């Protein structure tokens, strides 16, 4: 396939063309490495091209590689970047790359009203459209009055063998576990992980299998992401979404935003800033909220469907992200030891 044909297909929005093979562009445009699900991201990138006339050359992540291949490429290309914009579907890898000096400071005018807690103070990255870490509960197996409401329920003997938490070695579950280590301390977090193991809690490879097992009645409940809950709801399964740990002495629900960052030495810096501005608009958060992913707008005034909850409808966990990043390597090692890896 010639590069010109590839451009036309990307603008038209056909998913297959951009999936497996990435063509290095022969025509000026903007290159985005995108860890967000292609089904959710592609309509936004197509809309950008339609509005600006600037071609977009996306390289997408796959469920199998869990963002790792994109991050590895960015590190390998550090001295000669091929990417202009990195769109990540959660913050951990973004913050680590920022600490390694891969991003150019850019404070987008589109992001002025995004809460400060979701923006790097030096402008290295900006968050938008989050997902929450929630409990998915099978309503046919669990009476309403006995609905679990906390992370601690996964280690409670009364739920022995009836819950799941995706193995916290990649993706949002690793970020979740790293946040817990930095917030509560490694000792308490690894004790919780060992408690889940002792309680015969399932540790499947990803959040999707957790949600599917609950939806099909194989498990009573499990921890997953809000987009996975929505996918099961759309299949008509008997499930409900619980935003955990909302009590006065509990930490709240973890919200993980998408992030966007402009690469240092980006080949097309002007186009990169234009794309960042477009991605960070309120209209983009509204599109992602209305999508099957049911993303949570970080701005309270962004229009969202009734099934998309967000603060102040639940209390979000406060996270010291710089601390999480500083302690990440040590905490990852502790998590691996707790899992017997």
N, C-alpha and C positions, 0 to 999 in steps of 0.2 A: 504494500500500500504506500502510495506517495504521501509526503507530508501535507501537501495541499488538500488532498482528499480527507486526511485525518482531521484537519482544521474544520472543514465543512461538516463533518459528522459530529464533532464536539459541539459546534454551535447549534446544530439541529437537536442535540440532546440524546442521541442514541447511546445507550449504555454500553453496548458490546464493544464499541471501538476503543473506548478509553480504558478498558479493564486490564487485560493481561499484559499488553506490550506498550511501553512508553517510547514514543518517537521524539527524538531531540528536534525542536522546531527549526525550520528553515525560514520562517517569516516572523517578524517582530510580534511579540505577544507576551503573555505573563504565564510563567510556569508555577504551578501550585502543587506541592506535595500534600495530599489530603488523607488524613486518617479517619475522617468521618465516613459513615456509610455512603456509598456512592448514590444510592437511591435518594438520600436526603440532600446531599451536597450538589449533585449535578444540576437540578433545576435552578439553583442559585447561581452557579457558574454560567449556565446558559443565559439566564436573565442579565447577568453582567455584560456578556458579549452583545446581547441584543440591544442593551441600553447605550453601551459605550463604543461598540464596534471593535473592541480589543479582543483578539482571540485568546482563549484560555487553553493551556496545555496541562491537563491534570495527570498526576500519577497517584493512583489510589492505593490504599492499604487493602489487605485481605483479612478475613476473620482468622485465618491460620497464622499469619505473621504478627497479629496484634500490635501493629505500629512499629515493631522492632526493625523491620527492613527499611522503612522510611528514615527512621532515626539513624540507623547505621549508614545509610547513604548520605545523609546530611553531614555526619561526622567525616566520612571519607572525602566529601567534596568541600570541606571547610576552606581550603586554600584556593579553590577554583569553583565557586558555587555554580550549580546549574539551576537551582531552585530560587524563585523570587519570594514566594510566600509559603509558610508552613501553617496549614490548618489542622490542628490536632483536636481529637474528640475528648480529651481530658487533659489536666494540667501537668502531670508529673514529668513526662518526658520534655515538655516545653520548658519548664522551669530548670531542668537539668541542663538542657542545651543553652539556655540563657546564661546560666552560671559558667558555661564553657566558652562564652563569648561569641556565639554563632549568630546573634541577632543584632540588627540595627535599631537604635531607639527611634520610635515613631509614635506620637500621640495623635491618634486619629480624631478629627473633629466630630466624627460620627459617634464617638464613644464618651463624649463629655458627661452624659448622664448615667453611664454604667457605674455601679457602686465601686468605690475605691478598693474594696477588698478583692475585687476581681480584676485588678489592673496592676501591672508592675510599676513601682514608684519611679523607675527610670525609663519607662516607656518601652521596655523590651518585648512585652507581650500584653495582650488584652483578652479578657474572657467575655464570653457571650453564650446565651442559649444552653443552659446546663441540663444535666440529668441528675436525678437523686438516687441515692442508695437506699432501697426500700425493701420491705417484706412483701412478698407475694403470698397470699393465703388462699387455700382452697376452701370456699365457703360451704361446700357439701360435707367436707370432712371435719371442719372446725366450727363449732357453735359460736355465734357472735360474742357471747359473754366470755368465751375462753380464747378469743383472738390474741395471739402473741403480739407484743408491742415493743420489744427491745432486742438488741443484739444478744443480751444475756440469755434469752429464751433458747437459743440454739445449743447452749450447754446445759440447759435444765433437764434433769432426768425424766421429767414427765413427758418430754418430747423425744425421748431416746429413739434414734433411728427414723425419725419422721421429718427431718429438715435437711437443708443443704446450703452450702456456701462455696461458690466456685473457688478452686484452689488459688490462693493469693500469691501467685508467682508471676502474673502478667495482668495487663489491662487494668480495669477499674478496681478489681478486687485487690491487686497489689497496692495500688494507690490508697485504697481504703485501709488496708492493714498498716501501711507506712504512716498514714495520718494517725491511726490509733496509737501506734508506738510512740510517736512524738507528742501526742496529747496526753495519754495516760501513763506512758512509760513502757519500756520494752517488757519488763517483768510481768506487768498486769496483762498486756496484750498477748504475749506468748502463753500465759496461763490460760487465757480464754481460748486460744487455738487448741491447746492440749485438751482443754475441757470439751471442746467440740469433738475432737478425735475420740475421747473416751465415751462420748455420748452417741457414737456411731453416726454422727452428722456426715452427710455425703459431701465429697469434695470433687465435683466434676470439673471438666476442663474449662468451662465457660459459663457465663450468666444465662445464655440461651437455654442450655440443658436444664439449669435449675428451674427456670420459669416453665419450661415444657413439662418437666416431671410433676410440678405442682398442678399445672393445668390439667394434666391427664390423670390426676388422682394417685400417683405413685408416692407422693410426699404430701404432708399437710401444709408446709410452708417453707420458704427459703429466702435468702437475701439475693437481690438482683438489682438491675437498673430499671428506671421508670420506662425506658423505651422497650425493654423486654416484657414488662408487665402489659404494656399497651398491645404488643404483638399477640399475646395470649388472649387479651380481652377481645380483640378483633376476630379471633377464631371462635368466639362464643363460649369460651370455657368459664366455669363457675369460680372466678377468682376475684379477690379484692386487693387493693394496694394500701398498705399501712406505712405511714411515715413514722419511723421508729424513734424511741428515746426522747419523747416530748415532755417528760416529767420535769419538775423543777430542779431535781438533782441529776438529771441525765443530760448528755451532751448535745442532743438535737440530731437532725438528719443531715448527713453529708451530701452537699451539692457539688457536683464536679462539672465545671463549665467547659464548653469548647474553648479553644484559644486560637488566636491568630497572631503571627509574628512575621516581620519583614526580615529577610536574610541579610546579614552583613555581606557586602560585596555583591548584592543581587544584580544579575545581568541587566534587568530592566526595572530600575528602582522607581521610576515615575509610575509605570504600570502597576508595580507592586503596591505602592501607596494607594492608588485608585481602587485596586481590588480589596485591600484591607478596609478602606472606607466603606465600600459596598457591603462587604460581609458584616460589618459592625453596625449597619443601619437597623433601626427598629423594624423596618419591613422584613429584614432577613430573620430576626427573631420571631416575628409573627408567622412567617412561612414555615419555620422549623417547628413552631408550636402546633401549627395546623397539619403538619406532616404525620405520617404513621409513627414517626419517632417520638412525637409528643414532647418535644423539648421544652424546658422551663425558661421563659424569658427572665433575664436578670433585672429588667426594668418593670416596675409594677404597672406602668401605664400601657404596656404593649398588649394588644388584643390577643386573647388566647381562647381556645375552646373550653367548655365547662369541665372536661375531664383532665385538663392540665392544671394541676395545683402548683402553688408556689408561695414563698413568703409574701405576705404574713399569714397565709393559710396554714403553714406549719413553720416551726422554728428551725432554722438552719444552723448547722454546727459551725462554730467559729474555728478557723484553721490558721495557724501560723505557718504559712507555706515556706518562707525562707528556712525555718527550723526543720520542716519536713525534708527539704532538699539537703540540708547540711548533714542530717542524720541518716539519710536514705541507705547508703551502703552498709552501715553497721546494722541498721534495722532489718534490711533484707537478709543479711546473714543470720540474724536471730530468728526471723520468720522461717527460713529454710531449716534451721536446726529444730524448731518446734514441730515442723512437719515431717522431720526425719529424712530430709533431703540431703 
